[in-house]
């Protein structure tokens, strides 16, 4: 019987600037945008400190966080699963734990997508991200409310 040597693939990650802020800053910015943290009623959050990058930095990594629409399985792997996958891979591969799962309304109905802060040394703004390649605006970072994407809840 032959033995196989399994090697991890080599992934070249871009060098991006990172800024860290405490949970309270992230929560405050979400509330300013009328987006409620999902765990706030329980006085909980996932991390104490959150890392993000500039808009240019996000531009170097977001291409890696769009997934084939062939993954879709109704009620098994649907919109919020795409957003969770992007959130987890972003933290794992790029060391940024701020590509948050967001739930809200889009023209087609209630939907899961991502929201992220950007800036250098401080949060300069927020953008939305559609990780399912089957959606028209996938692969493009866009502002809150653009294309009818209206976030309501965020997992931070």
N, CA, C and O atoms as a GROMACS GRO file, in nm:
protein
  624
    1UNK      N    1   0.084  -0.117   0.000
    1UNK     CA    2   0.000   0.000   0.000
    1UNK      C    3   0.089   0.124   0.000
    1UNK      O    4   0.186   0.131   0.075
    2UNK      N    5   0.056   0.218  -0.081
    2UNK     CA    6   0.132   0.342  -0.090
    2UNK      C    7   0.094   0.439   0.020
    2UNK      O    8  -0.021   0.442   0.065
    3UNK      N    9   0.192   0.516   0.061
    3UNK     CA   10   0.165   0.621   0.159
    3UNK      C   11   0.163   0.754   0.087
    3UNK      O   12   0.242   0.778  -0.004
    4UNK      N   13   0.073   0.838   0.128
    4UNK     CA   14   0.062   0.971   0.071
    4UNK      C   15   0.103   1.074   0.174
    4UNK      O   16   0.068   1.063   0.292
    5UNK      N   17   0.177   1.170   0.130
    5UNK     CA   18   0.214   1.282   0.215
    5UNK      C   19   0.118   1.396   0.184
    5UNK      O   20   0.117   1.448   0.072
    6UNK      N   21   0.039   1.432   0.280
    6UNK     CA   22  -0.060   1.538   0.262
    6UNK      C   23   0.001   1.667   0.315
    6UNK      O   24   0.046   1.673   0.430
    7UNK      N   25   0.002   1.769   0.230
    7UNK     CA   26   0.055   1.898   0.270
    7UNK      C   27  -0.056   2.002   0.265
    7UNK      O   28  -0.146   1.997   0.182
    8UNK      N   29  -0.046   2.095   0.355
    8UNK     CA   30  -0.139   2.207   0.353
    8UNK      C   31  -0.108   2.293   0.231
    8UNK      O   32   0.008   2.308   0.194
    9UNK      N   33  -0.211   2.349   0.168
    9UNK     CA   34  -0.184   2.438   0.054
    9UNK      C   35  -0.115   2.566   0.101
    9UNK      O   36  -0.136   2.612   0.213
   10UNK      N   37  -0.034   2.620   0.015
   10UNK     CA   38   0.033   2.746   0.046
   10UNK      C   39  -0.062   2.859   0.007
   10UNK      O   40  -0.103   2.871  -0.108
   11UNK      N   41  -0.094   2.940   0.104
   11UNK     CA   42  -0.182   3.054   0.080
   11UNK      C   43  -0.102   3.181   0.106
   11UNK      O   44  -0.050   3.201   0.215
   12UNK      N   45  -0.092   3.264   0.006
   12UNK     CA   46  -0.020   3.390   0.021
   12UNK      C   47  -0.118   3.497   0.064
   12UNK      O   48  -0.209   3.534  -0.010
   13UNK      N   49  -0.098   3.545   0.185
   13UNK     CA   50  -0.189   3.644   0.242
   13UNK      C   51  -0.130   3.784   0.226
   13UNK      O   52  -0.011   3.804   0.248
   14UNK      N   53  -0.213   3.880   0.189
   14UNK     CA   54  -0.163   4.016   0.173
   14UNK      C   55  -0.130   4.079   0.307
   14UNK      O   56  -0.189   4.047   0.410
   15UNK      N   57  -0.034   4.169   0.305
   15UNK     CA   58   0.002   4.245   0.423
   15UNK      C   59  -0.092   4.365   0.432
   15UNK      O   60  -0.095   4.448   0.341
   16UNK      N   61  -0.169   4.374   0.540
   16UNK     CA   62  -0.266   4.482   0.555
   16UNK      C   63  -0.248   4.549   0.692
   16UNK      O   64  -0.212   4.482   0.788
   17UNK      N   65  -0.275   4.680   0.700
   17UNK     CA   66  -0.269   4.746   0.830
   17UNK      C   67  -0.389   4.702   0.915
   17UNK      O   68  -0.497   4.676   0.863
   18UNK      N   69  -0.368   4.693   1.046
   18UNK     CA   70  -0.476   4.652   1.136
   18UNK      C   71  -0.489   4.751   1.251
   18UNK      O   72  -0.389   4.802   1.303
   19UNK      N   73  -0.612   4.777   1.289
   19UNK     CA   74  -0.643   4.861   1.404
   19UNK      C   75  -0.734   4.781   1.496
   19UNK      O   76  -0.826   4.714   1.450
   20UNK      N   77  -0.708   4.789   1.625
   20UNK     CA   78  -0.792   4.720   1.723
   20UNK      C   79  -0.867   4.819   1.810
   20UNK      O   80  -0.814   4.924   1.848
   21UNK      N   81  -0.991   4.784   1.841
   21UNK     CA   82  -1.073   4.866   1.930
   21UNK      C   83  -1.150   4.774   2.024
   21UNK      O   84  -1.176   4.659   1.990
   22UNK      N   85  -1.188   4.823   2.143
   22UNK     CA   86  -1.267   4.741   2.234
   22UNK      C   87  -1.411   4.724   2.186
   22UNK      O   88  -1.461   4.801   2.104
   23UNK      N   89  -1.476   4.624   2.240
   23UNK     CA   90  -1.615   4.592   2.206
   23UNK      C   91  -1.705   4.716   2.211
   23UNK      O   92  -1.788   4.737   2.123
   24UNK      N   93  -1.689   4.797   2.315
   24UNK     CA   94  -1.778   4.911   2.336
   24UNK      C   95  -1.779   5.006   2.216
   24UNK      O   96  -1.884   5.062   2.182
   25UNK      N   97  -1.665   5.024   2.152
   25UNK     CA   98  -1.657   5.113   2.035
   25UNK      C   99  -1.736   5.054   1.918
   25UNK      O  100  -1.810   5.125   1.850
   26UNK      N  101  -1.720   4.924   1.895
   26UNK     CA  102  -1.793   4.856   1.787
   26UNK      C  103  -1.943   4.864   1.813
   26UNK      O  104  -2.020   4.900   1.724
   27UNK      N  105  -1.985   4.831   1.935
   27UNK     CA  106  -2.128   4.833   1.969
   27UNK      C  107  -2.186   4.973   1.952
   27UNK      O  108  -2.297   4.988   1.900
   28UNK      N  109  -2.112   5.074   1.994
   28UNK     CA  110  -2.158   5.212   1.981
   28UNK      C  111  -2.180   5.250   1.834
   28UNK      O  112  -2.280   5.312   1.800
   29UNK      N  113  -2.086   5.212   1.747
   29UNK     CA  114  -2.099   5.243   1.605
   29UNK      C  115  -2.217   5.171   1.541
   29UNK      O  116  -2.284   5.226   1.454
   30UNK      N  117  -2.241   5.047   1.584
   30UNK     CA  118  -2.357   4.974   1.532
   30UNK      C  119  -2.486   5.044   1.574
   30UNK      O  120  -2.576   5.064   1.492
   31UNK      N  121  -2.495   5.080   1.700
   31UNK     CA  122  -2.616   5.147   1.751
   31UNK      C  123  -2.637   5.282   1.683
   31UNK      O  124  -2.751   5.322   1.660
   32UNK      N  125  -2.528   5.353   1.652
   32UNK     CA  126  -2.540   5.479   1.578
   32UNK      C  127  -2.607   5.458   1.442
   32UNK      O  128  -2.675   5.546   1.390
   33UNK      N  129  -2.586   5.339   1.386
   33UNK     CA  130  -2.645   5.304   1.257
   33UNK      C  131  -2.777   5.228   1.272
   33UNK      O  132  -2.829   5.171   1.176
   34UNK      N  133  -2.831   5.228   1.395
   34UNK     CA  134  -2.959   5.163   1.426
   34UNK      C  135  -2.956   5.012   1.402
   34UNK      O  136  -3.055   4.952   1.360
   35UNK      N  137  -2.840   4.952   1.428
   35UNK     CA  138  -2.821   4.808   1.416
   35UNK      C  139  -2.800   4.754   1.557
   35UNK      O  140  -2.708   4.796   1.627
   36UNK      N  141  -2.884   4.660   1.599
   36UNK     CA  142  -2.880   4.608   1.735
   36UNK      C  143  -2.786   4.487   1.746
   36UNK      O  144  -2.798   4.393   1.668
   37UNK      N  145  -2.692   4.489   1.842
   37UNK     CA  146  -2.612   4.370   1.868
   37UNK      C  147  -2.702   4.256   1.918
   37UNK      O  148  -2.780   4.275   2.011
   38UNK      N  149  -2.691   4.139   1.856
   38UNK     CA  150  -2.779   4.026   1.889
   38UNK      C  151  -2.768   3.982   2.034
   38UNK      O  152  -2.868   3.944   2.094
   39UNK      N  153  -2.647   3.986   2.091
   39UNK     CA  154  -2.626   3.934   2.226
   39UNK      C  155  -2.641   4.041   2.335
   39UNK      O  156  -2.624   4.010   2.453
   40UNK      N  157  -2.671   4.164   2.298
   40UNK     CA  158  -2.681   4.274   2.394
   40UNK      C  159  -2.784   4.245   2.504
   40UNK      O  160  -2.756   4.275   2.620
   41UNK      N  161  -2.902   4.189   2.473
   41UNK     CA  162  -2.998   4.163   2.582
   41UNK      C  163  -2.943   4.068   2.689
   41UNK      O  164  -2.993   4.066   2.802
   42UNK      N  165  -2.841   3.992   2.655
   42UNK     CA  166  -2.782   3.897   2.750
   42UNK      C  167  -2.652   3.952   2.810
   42UNK      O  168  -2.582   3.882   2.883
   43UNK      N  169  -2.621   4.080   2.778
   43UNK     CA  170  -2.499   4.145   2.825
   43UNK      C  171  -2.376   4.062   2.787
   43UNK      O  172  -2.284   4.044   2.867
   44UNK      N  173  -2.376   4.011   2.662
   44UNK     CA  174  -2.268   3.926   2.614
   44UNK      C  175  -2.215   3.979   2.481
   44UNK      O  176  -2.284   4.051   2.409
   45UNK      N  177  -2.092   3.942   2.448
   45UNK     CA  178  -2.032   3.966   2.318
   45UNK      C  179  -1.928   3.857   2.295
   45UNK      O  180  -1.884   3.792   2.389
   46UNK      N  181  -1.888   3.838   2.170
   46UNK     CA  182  -1.800   3.728   2.135
   46UNK      C  183  -1.654   3.753   2.173
   46UNK      O  184  -1.586   3.660   2.216
   47UNK      N  185  -1.607   3.874   2.158
   47UNK     CA  186  -1.468   3.908   2.188
   47UNK      C  187  -1.464   4.039   2.266
   47UNK      O  188  -1.561   4.116   2.268
   48UNK      N  189  -1.351   4.063   2.331
   48UNK     CA  190  -1.333   4.190   2.401
   48UNK      C  191  -1.270   4.296   2.312
   48UNK      O  192  -1.290   4.416   2.332
   49UNK      N  193  -1.193   4.250   2.214
   49UNK     CA  194  -1.121   4.341   2.125
   49UNK      C  195  -1.146   4.299   1.981
   49UNK      O  196  -1.152   4.180   1.950
   50UNK      N  197  -1.159   4.397   1.894
   50UNK     CA  198  -1.194   4.371   1.754
   50UNK      C  199  -1.094   4.439   1.661
   50UNK      O  200  -1.055   4.554   1.681
   51UNK      N  201  -1.053   4.364   1.558
   51UNK     CA  202  -0.951   4.409   1.464
   51UNK      C  203  -1.012   4.432   1.326
   51UNK      O  204  -1.087   4.349   1.276
   52UNK      N  205  -0.978   4.547   1.265
   52UNK     CA  206  -1.028   4.581   1.132
   52UNK      C  207  -0.914   4.645   1.054
   52UNK      O  208  -0.804   4.662   1.108
   53UNK      N  209  -0.939   4.681   0.930
   53UNK     CA  210  -0.837   4.741   0.846
   53UNK      C  211  -0.897   4.857   0.767
   53UNK      O  212  -1.014   4.891   0.782
   54UNK      N  213  -0.816   4.917   0.683
   54UNK     CA  214  -0.860   5.027   0.598
   54UNK      C  215  -0.948   4.972   0.485
   54UNK      O  216  -0.954   4.851   0.463
   55UNK      N  217  -1.015   5.060   0.416
   55UNK     CA  218  -1.094   5.017   0.301
   55UNK      C  219  -1.004   4.952   0.196
   55UNK      O  220  -1.043   4.853   0.133
   56UNK      N  221  -0.884   5.004   0.178
   56UNK     CA  222  -0.789   4.945   0.085
   56UNK      C  223  -0.747   4.805   0.132
   56UNK      O  224  -0.732   4.714   0.051
   57UNK      N  225  -0.727   4.790   0.263
   57UNK     CA  226  -0.693   4.659   0.320
   57UNK      C  227  -0.803   4.556   0.297
   57UNK      O  228  -0.777   4.443   0.257
   58UNK      N  229  -0.927   4.598   0.323
   58UNK     CA  230  -1.040   4.508   0.297
   58UNK      C  231  -1.042   4.470   0.150
   58UNK      O  232  -1.072   4.355   0.116
   59UNK      N  233  -1.011   4.564   0.062
   59UNK     CA  234  -1.011   4.537  -0.081
   59UNK      C  235  -0.912   4.428  -0.121
   59UNK      O  236  -0.931   4.363  -0.223
   60UNK      N  237  -0.809   4.408  -0.041
   60UNK     CA  238  -0.710   4.305  -0.070
   60UNK      C  239  -0.755   4.165  -0.027
   60UNK      O  240  -0.700   4.066  -0.074
   61UNK      N  241  -0.854   4.157   0.062
   61UNK     CA  242  -0.891   4.024   0.115
   61UNK      C  243  -1.035   3.982   0.085
   61UNK      O  244  -1.064   3.863   0.088
   62UNK      N  245  -1.123   4.075   0.056
   62UNK     CA  246  -1.264   4.038   0.040
   62UNK      C  247  -1.288   3.944  -0.077
   62UNK      O  248  -1.383   3.866  -0.075
   63UNK      N  249  -1.203   3.949  -0.181
   63UNK     CA  250  -1.218   3.856  -0.294
   63UNK      C  251  -1.217   3.712  -0.245
   63UNK      O  252  -1.279   3.624  -0.306
   64UNK      N  253  -1.146   3.687  -0.136
   64UNK     CA  254  -1.130   3.554  -0.078
   64UNK      C  255  -1.255   3.510  -0.001
   64UNK      O  256  -1.264   3.396   0.044
   65UNK      N  257  -1.351   3.600   0.014
   65UNK     CA  258  -1.466   3.575   0.101
   65UNK      C  259  -1.598   3.583   0.025
   65UNK      O  260  -1.699   3.631   0.078
   66UNK      N  261  -1.596   3.537  -0.099
   66UNK     CA  262  -1.716   3.520  -0.182
   66UNK      C  263  -1.722   3.372  -0.215
   66UNK      O  264  -1.623   3.312  -0.256
   67UNK      N  265  -1.841   3.313  -0.199
   67UNK     CA  266  -1.854   3.168  -0.213
   67UNK      C  267  -1.958   3.131  -0.317
   67UNK      O  268  -2.058   3.201  -0.336
   68UNK      N  269  -1.933   3.022  -0.384
   68UNK     CA  270  -2.020   2.975  -0.491
   68UNK      C  271  -2.164   2.957  -0.444
   68UNK      O  272  -2.189   2.908  -0.334
   69UNK      N  273  -2.256   2.996  -0.528
   69UNK     CA  274  -2.398   2.978  -0.495
   69UNK      C  275  -2.435   2.830  -0.495
   69UNK      O  276  -2.543   2.794  -0.448
   70UNK      N  277  -2.349   2.743  -0.547
   70UNK     CA  278  -2.374   2.599  -0.546
   70UNK      C  279  -2.375   2.540  -0.406
   70UNK      O  280  -2.422   2.428  -0.386
   71UNK      N  281  -2.322   2.613  -0.308
   71UNK     CA  282  -2.322   2.566  -0.169
   71UNK      C  283  -2.461   2.572  -0.106
   71UNK      O  284  -2.488   2.505  -0.006
   72UNK      N  285  -2.550   2.651  -0.165
   72UNK     CA  286  -2.682   2.677  -0.107
   72UNK      C  287  -2.763   2.548  -0.090
   72UNK      O  288  -2.776   2.469  -0.184
   73UNK      N  289  -2.818   2.529   0.031
   73UNK     CA  290  -2.912   2.422   0.063
   73UNK      C  291  -3.017   2.484   0.155
   73UNK      O  292  -2.986   2.526   0.266
   74UNK      N  293  -3.140   2.490   0.109
   74UNK     CA  294  -3.246   2.555   0.186
   74UNK      C  295  -3.252   2.504   0.330
   74UNK      O  296  -3.254   2.384   0.354
   75UNK      N  297  -3.253   2.597   0.423
   75UNK     CA  298  -3.261   2.571   0.567
   75UNK      C  299  -3.142   2.493   0.622
   75UNK      O  300  -3.143   2.457   0.740
   76UNK      N  301  -3.042   2.465   0.541
   76UNK     CA  302  -2.923   2.395   0.587
   76UNK      C  303  -2.801   2.484   0.571
   76UNK      O  304  -2.728   2.511   0.667
   77UNK      N  305  -2.779   2.530   0.449
   77UNK     CA  306  -2.670   2.624   0.421
   77UNK      C  307  -2.727   2.734   0.334
   77UNK      O  308  -2.724   2.728   0.211
   78UNK      N  309  -2.780   2.835   0.401
   78UNK     CA  310  -2.842   2.945   0.328
   78UNK      C  311  -2.773   3.076   0.366
   78UNK      O  312  -2.658   3.076   0.408
   79UNK      N  313  -2.843   3.187   0.352
   79UNK     CA  314  -2.778   3.318   0.358
   79UNK      C  315  -2.695   3.343   0.484
   79UNK      O  316  -2.582   3.391   0.474
   80UNK      N  317  -2.748   3.311   0.601
   80UNK     CA  318  -2.671   3.339   0.722
   80UNK      C  319  -2.549   3.248   0.733
   80UNK      O  320  -2.450   3.285   0.796
   81UNK      N  321  -2.556   3.129   0.672
   81UNK     CA  322  -2.440   3.040   0.672
   81UNK      C  323  -2.328   3.095   0.583
   81UNK      O  324  -2.210   3.083   0.617
   82UNK      N  325  -2.364   3.154   0.471
   82UNK     CA  326  -2.264   3.220   0.386
   82UNK      C  327  -2.195   3.330   0.466
   82UNK      O  328  -2.073   3.341   0.464
   83UNK      N  329  -2.273   3.411   0.536
   83UNK     CA  330  -2.217   3.521   0.614
   83UNK      C  331  -2.131   3.471   0.729
   83UNK      O  332  -2.026   3.528   0.759
   84UNK      N  333  -2.174   3.363   0.795
   84UNK     CA  334  -2.093   3.305   0.903
   84UNK      C  335  -1.963   3.249   0.848
   84UNK      O  336  -1.857   3.265   0.909
   85UNK      N  337  -1.969   3.182   0.733
   85UNK     CA  338  -1.848   3.127   0.672
   85UNK      C  339  -1.749   3.240   0.641
   85UNK      O  340  -1.630   3.227   0.669
   86UNK      N  341  -1.797   3.350   0.585
   86UNK     CA  342  -1.710   3.464   0.555
   86UNK      C  343  -1.651   3.520   0.684
   86UNK      O  344  -1.532   3.553   0.689
   87UNK      N  345  -1.733   3.532   0.787
   87UNK     CA  346  -1.688   3.586   0.916
   87UNK      C  347  -1.576   3.500   0.975
   87UNK      O  348  -1.475   3.552   1.021
   88UNK      N  349  -1.596   3.369   0.975
   88UNK     CA  350  -1.499   3.277   1.034
   88UNK      C  351  -1.370   3.272   0.953
   88UNK      O  352  -1.261   3.280   1.010
   89UNK      N  353  -1.380   3.260   0.820
   89UNK     CA  354  -1.259   3.255   0.737
   89UNK      C  355  -1.181   3.386   0.743
   89UNK      O  356  -1.058   3.385   0.737
   90UNK      N  357  -1.249   3.497   0.756
   90UNK     CA  358  -1.182   3.625   0.767
   90UNK      C  359  -1.096   3.630   0.894
   90UNK      O  360  -0.981   3.674   0.892
   91UNK      N  361  -1.152   3.583   1.003
   91UNK     CA  362  -1.076   3.579   1.129
   91UNK      C  363  -0.961   3.479   1.121
   91UNK      O  364  -0.850   3.509   1.164
   92UNK      N  365  -0.988   3.362   1.066
   92UNK     CA  366  -0.887   3.257   1.059
   92UNK      C  367  -0.771   3.295   0.966
   92UNK      O  368  -0.654   3.286   1.006
   93UNK      N  369  -0.803   3.337   0.845
   93UNK     CA  370  -0.699   3.362   0.745
   93UNK      C  371  -0.633   3.499   0.757
   93UNK      O  372  -0.514   3.513   0.732
   94UNK      N  373  -0.711   3.599   0.796
   94UNK     CA  374  -0.661   3.736   0.787
   94UNK      C  375  -0.648   3.806   0.922
   94UNK      O  376  -0.600   3.920   0.927
   95UNK      N  377  -0.688   3.741   1.030
   95UNK     CA  378  -0.673   3.801   1.162
   95UNK      C  379  -0.764   3.919   1.188
   95UNK      O  380  -0.736   4.002   1.275
   96UNK      N  381  -0.875   3.927   1.112
   96UNK     CA  382  -0.972   4.035   1.132
   96UNK      C  383  -1.103   3.972   1.180
   96UNK      O  384  -1.164   3.893   1.108
   97UNK      N  385  -1.146   4.008   1.298
   97UNK     CA  386  -1.268   3.951   1.354
   97UNK      C  387  -1.386   4.048   1.346
   97UNK      O  388  -1.474   4.050   1.433
   98UNK      N  389  -1.388   4.129   1.240
   98UNK     CA  390  -1.492   4.231   1.226
   98UNK      C  391  -1.573   4.220   1.097
   98UNK      O  392  -1.640   4.316   1.059
   99UNK      N  393  -1.569   4.107   1.029
   99UNK     CA  394  -1.660   4.086   0.916
   99UNK      C  395  -1.783   4.018   0.975
   99UNK      O  396  -1.801   3.897   0.962
  100UNK      N  397  -1.867   4.097   1.039
  100UNK     CA  398  -1.975   4.046   1.124
  100UNK      C  399  -2.093   3.991   1.044
  100UNK      O  400  -2.126   4.041   0.936
  101UNK      N  401  -2.156   3.888   1.098
  101UNK     CA  402  -2.286   3.839   1.048
  101UNK      C  403  -2.389   3.946   1.080
  101UNK      O  404  -2.400   3.992   1.194
  102UNK      N  405  -2.465   3.982   0.980
  102UNK     CA  406  -2.568   4.084   0.994
  102UNK      C  407  -2.698   4.028   0.936
  102UNK      O  408  -2.695   3.960   0.833
  103UNK      N  409  -2.808   4.056   1.000
  103UNK     CA  410  -2.939   4.016   0.950
  103UNK      C  411  -3.023   4.140   0.927
  103UNK      O  412  -3.021   4.234   1.007
  104UNK      N  413  -3.097   4.139   0.818
  104UNK     CA  414  -3.181   4.254   0.788
  104UNK      C  415  -3.260   4.233   0.662
  104UNK      O  416  -3.266   4.122   0.609
  105UNK      N  417  -3.322   4.338   0.616
  105UNK     CA  418  -3.408   4.331   0.498
  105UNK      C  419  -3.333   4.371   0.372
  105UNK      O  420  -3.250   4.462   0.372
  106UNK      N  421  -3.365   4.300   0.264
  106UNK     CA  422  -3.324   4.337   0.130
  106UNK      C  423  -3.451   4.331   0.045
  106UNK      O  424  -3.553   4.282   0.094
  107UNK      N  425  -3.449   4.377  -0.078
  107UNK     CA  426  -3.572   4.374  -0.158
  107UNK      C  427  -3.637   4.235  -0.169
  107UNK      O  428  -3.759   4.226  -0.184
  108UNK      N  429  -3.557   4.129  -0.162
  108UNK     CA  430  -3.612   3.992  -0.174
  108UNK      C  431  -3.668   3.939  -0.042
  108UNK      O  432  -3.730   3.832  -0.041
  109UNK      N  433  -3.648   4.010   0.072
  109UNK     CA  434  -3.697   3.964   0.202
  109UNK      C  435  -3.588   3.968   0.308
  109UNK      O  436  -3.485   4.032   0.289
  110UNK      N  437  -3.612   3.898   0.418
  110UNK     CA  438  -3.514   3.897   0.528
  110UNK      C  439  -3.394   3.815   0.484
  110UNK      O  440  -3.408   3.713   0.418
  111UNK      N  441  -3.272   3.861   0.523
  111UNK     CA  442  -3.152   3.804   0.463
  111UNK      C  443  -3.033   3.816   0.558
  111UNK      O  444  -3.029   3.906   0.643
  112UNK      N  445  -2.938   3.727   0.543
  112UNK     CA  446  -2.812   3.733   0.615
  112UNK      C  447  -2.700   3.777   0.522
  112UNK      O  448  -2.690   3.730   0.410
  113UNK      N  449  -2.616   3.869   0.570
  113UNK     CA  450  -2.503   3.921   0.493
  113UNK      C  451  -2.400   3.969   0.594
  113UNK      O  452  -2.414   3.940   0.713
  114UNK      N  453  -2.297   4.039   0.552
  114UNK     CA  454  -2.192   4.085   0.643
  114UNK      C  455  -2.186   4.237   0.647
  114UNK      O  456  -2.226   4.306   0.553
  115UNK      N  457  -2.135   4.286   0.760
  115UNK     CA  458  -2.106   4.428   0.777
  115UNK      C  459  -1.967   4.438   0.838
  115UNK      O  460  -1.930   4.356   0.922
  116UNK      N  461  -1.891   4.540   0.797
  116UNK     CA  462  -1.757   4.556   0.854
  116UNK      C  463  -1.721   4.704   0.869
  116UNK      O  464  -1.760   4.787   0.788
  117UNK      N  465  -1.644   4.735   0.976
  117UNK     CA  466  -1.591   4.870   0.992
  117UNK      C  467  -1.461   4.884   0.915
  117UNK      O  468  -1.391   4.785   0.890
  118UNK      N  469  -1.428   5.007   0.876
  118UNK     CA  470  -1.300   5.032   0.811
  118UNK      C  471  -1.242   5.163   0.863
  118UNK      O  472  -1.314   5.249   0.912
  119UNK      N  473  -1.112   5.175   0.852
  119UNK     CA  474  -1.044   5.297   0.892
  119UNK      C  475  -0.902   5.269   0.933
  119UNK      O  476  -0.859   5.154   0.940
  120UNK      N  477  -0.828   5.374   0.961
  120UNK     CA  478  -0.690   5.362   1.006
  120UNK      C  479  -0.678   5.435   1.139
  120UNK      O  480  -0.686   5.558   1.145
  121UNK      N  481  -0.657   5.359   1.245
  121UNK     CA  482  -0.646   5.417   1.378
  121UNK      C  483  -0.780   5.444   1.445
  121UNK      O  484  -0.785   5.466   1.566
  122UNK      N  485  -0.888   5.444   1.367
  122UNK     CA  486  -1.023   5.466   1.419
  122UNK      C  487  -1.121   5.414   1.315
  122UNK      O  488  -1.083   5.386   1.201
  123UNK      N  489  -1.246   5.402   1.352
  123UNK     CA  490  -1.348   5.360   1.257
  123UNK      C  491  -1.395   5.481   1.179
  123UNK      O  492  -1.451   5.575   1.236
  124UNK      N  493  -1.372   5.478   1.049
  124UNK     CA  494  -1.416   5.588   0.962
  124UNK      C  495  -1.552   5.563   0.900
  124UNK      O  496  -1.617   5.656   0.854
  125UNK      N  497  -1.596   5.438   0.899
  125UNK     CA  498  -1.726   5.406   0.840
  125UNK      C  499  -1.753   5.257   0.843
  125UNK      O  500  -1.674   5.178   0.894
  126UNK      N  501  -1.868   5.220   0.787
  126UNK     CA  502  -1.911   5.080   0.779
  126UNK      C  503  -1.953   5.050   0.636
  126UNK      O  504  -2.006   5.136   0.566
  127UNK      N  505  -1.928   4.928   0.594
  127UNK     CA  506  -1.970   4.881   0.463
  127UNK      C  507  -2.038   4.745   0.478
  127UNK      O  508  -2.016   4.674   0.576
  128UNK      N  509  -2.119   4.710   0.380
  128UNK     CA  510  -2.185   4.581   0.376
  128UNK      C  511  -2.118   4.492   0.272
  128UNK      O  512  -2.053   4.541   0.180
  129UNK      N  513  -2.134   4.361   0.290
  129UNK     CA  514  -2.072   4.262   0.202
  129UNK      C  515  -2.168   4.146   0.181
  129UNK      O  516  -2.222   4.092   0.277
  130UNK      N  517  -2.189   4.109   0.057
  130UNK     CA  518  -2.272   3.994   0.020
  130UNK      C  519  -2.178   3.880  -0.019
  130UNK      O  520  -2.116   3.885  -0.126
  131UNK      N  521  -2.167   3.774   0.064
  131UNK     CA  522  -2.071   3.668   0.037
  131UNK      C  523  -2.119   3.559  -0.060
  131UNK      O  524  -2.039   3.476  -0.103
  132UNK      N  525  -2.247   3.558  -0.096
  132UNK     CA  526  -2.301   3.456  -0.187
  132UNK      C  527  -2.286   3.506  -0.331
  132UNK      O  528  -2.347   3.606  -0.369
  133UNK      N  529  -2.204   3.437  -0.409
  133UNK     CA  530  -2.176   3.478  -0.547
  133UNK      C  531  -2.302   3.477  -0.634
  133UNK      O  532  -2.300   3.534  -0.743
  134UNK      N  533  -2.410   3.416  -0.589
  134UNK     CA  534  -2.533   3.412  -0.666
  134UNK      C  535  -2.615   3.541  -0.657
  134UNK      O  536  -2.714   3.555  -0.728
  135UNK      N  537  -2.574   3.634  -0.570
  135UNK     CA  538  -2.647   3.760  -0.557
  135UNK      C  539  -2.583   3.868  -0.643
  135UNK      O  540  -2.461   3.871  -0.660
  136UNK      N  541  -2.665   3.954  -0.695
  136UNK     CA  542  -2.621   4.057  -0.790
  136UNK      C  543  -2.508   4.145  -0.736
  136UNK      O  544  -2.419   4.184  -0.812
  137UNK      N  545  -2.509   4.176  -0.607
  137UNK     CA  546  -2.413   4.270  -0.552
  137UNK      C  547  -2.298   4.201  -0.479
  137UNK      O  548  -2.221   4.266  -0.407
  138UNK      N  549  -2.285   4.071  -0.497
  138UNK     CA  550  -2.175   3.996  -0.439
  138UNK      C  551  -2.043   4.046  -0.497
  138UNK      O  552  -2.035   4.079  -0.616
  139UNK      N  553  -1.941   4.050  -0.413
  139UNK     CA  554  -1.810   4.093  -0.460
  139UNK      C  555  -1.790   4.242  -0.461
  139UNK      O  556  -1.689   4.291  -0.512
  140UNK      N  557  -1.885   4.316  -0.407
  140UNK     CA  558  -1.878   4.462  -0.402
  140UNK      C  559  -1.910   4.509  -0.260
  140UNK      O  560  -2.015   4.474  -0.206
  141UNK      N  561  -1.821   4.586  -0.200
  141UNK     CA  562  -1.850   4.647  -0.070
  141UNK      C  563  -1.936   4.771  -0.096
  141UNK      O  564  -1.905   4.852  -0.184
  142UNK      N  565  -2.044   4.785  -0.020
  142UNK     CA  566  -2.135   4.897  -0.044
  142UNK      C  567  -2.190   4.950   0.088
  142UNK      O  568  -2.184   4.884   0.191
  143UNK      N  569  -2.243   5.069   0.081
  143UNK     CA  570  -2.291   5.138   0.201
  143UNK      C  571  -2.423   5.085   0.254
  143UNK      O  572  -2.500   5.021   0.183
  144UNK      N  573  -2.446   5.113   0.380
  144UNK     CA  574  -2.572   5.075   0.446
  144UNK      C  575  -2.688   5.141   0.372
  144UNK      O  576  -2.686   5.262   0.349
  145UNK      N  577  -2.786   5.063   0.334
  145UNK     CA  578  -2.903   5.112   0.263
  145UNK      C  579  -2.892   5.102   0.112
  145UNK      O  580  -2.993   5.106   0.042
  146UNK      N  581  -2.769   5.091   0.061
  146UNK     CA  582  -2.754   5.078  -0.084
  146UNK      C  583  -2.812   4.945  -0.131
  146UNK      O  584  -2.805   4.844  -0.061
  147UNK      N  585  -2.870   4.948  -0.248
  147UNK     CA  586  -2.934   4.830  -0.311
  147UNK      C  587  -3.046   4.774  -0.222
  147UNK      O  588  -3.087   4.659  -0.240
  148UNK      N  589  -3.096   4.852  -0.129
  148UNK     CA  590  -3.205   4.808  -0.043
  148UNK      C  591  -3.162   4.719   0.072
  148UNK      O  592  -3.248   4.660   0.138
  149UNK      N  593  -3.033   4.707   0.100
  149UNK     CA  594  -2.983   4.628   0.214
  149UNK      C  595  -2.995   4.712   0.340
  149UNK      O  596  -2.927   4.813   0.355
  150UNK      N  597  -3.083   4.669   0.432
  150UNK     CA  598  -3.110   4.743   0.555
  150UNK      C  599  -3.082   4.654   0.676
  150UNK      O  600  -3.170   4.579   0.718
  151UNK      N  601  -2.962   4.662   0.733
  151UNK     CA  602  -2.928   4.577   0.847
  151UNK      C  603  -3.007   4.613   0.973
  151UNK      O  604  -3.036   4.730   0.999
  152UNK      N  605  -3.041   4.510   1.049
  152UNK     CA  606  -3.115   4.528   1.176
  152UNK      C  607  -3.040   4.470   1.295
  152UNK      O  608  -3.037   4.531   1.402
  153UNK      N  609  -2.981   4.352   1.278
  153UNK     CA  610  -2.913   4.281   1.387
  153UNK      C  611  -2.772   4.245   1.344
  153UNK      O  612  -2.746   4.221   1.227
  154UNK      N  613  -2.679   4.242   1.442
  154UNK     CA  614  -2.541   4.206   1.413
  154UNK      C  615  -2.487   4.117   1.525
  154UNK      O  616  -2.517   4.138   1.642
  155UNK      N  617  -2.408   4.019   1.487
  155UNK     CA  618  -2.344   3.930   1.584
  155UNK      C  619  -2.202   3.979   1.610
  155UNK      O  620  -2.113   3.962   1.527
  156UNK      N  621  -2.183   4.042   1.728
  156UNK     CA  622  -2.049   4.091   1.766
  156UNK      C  623  -2.010   4.036   1.902
  156UNK      O  624  -1.901   4.065   1.951
   0.00000   0.00000   0.00000
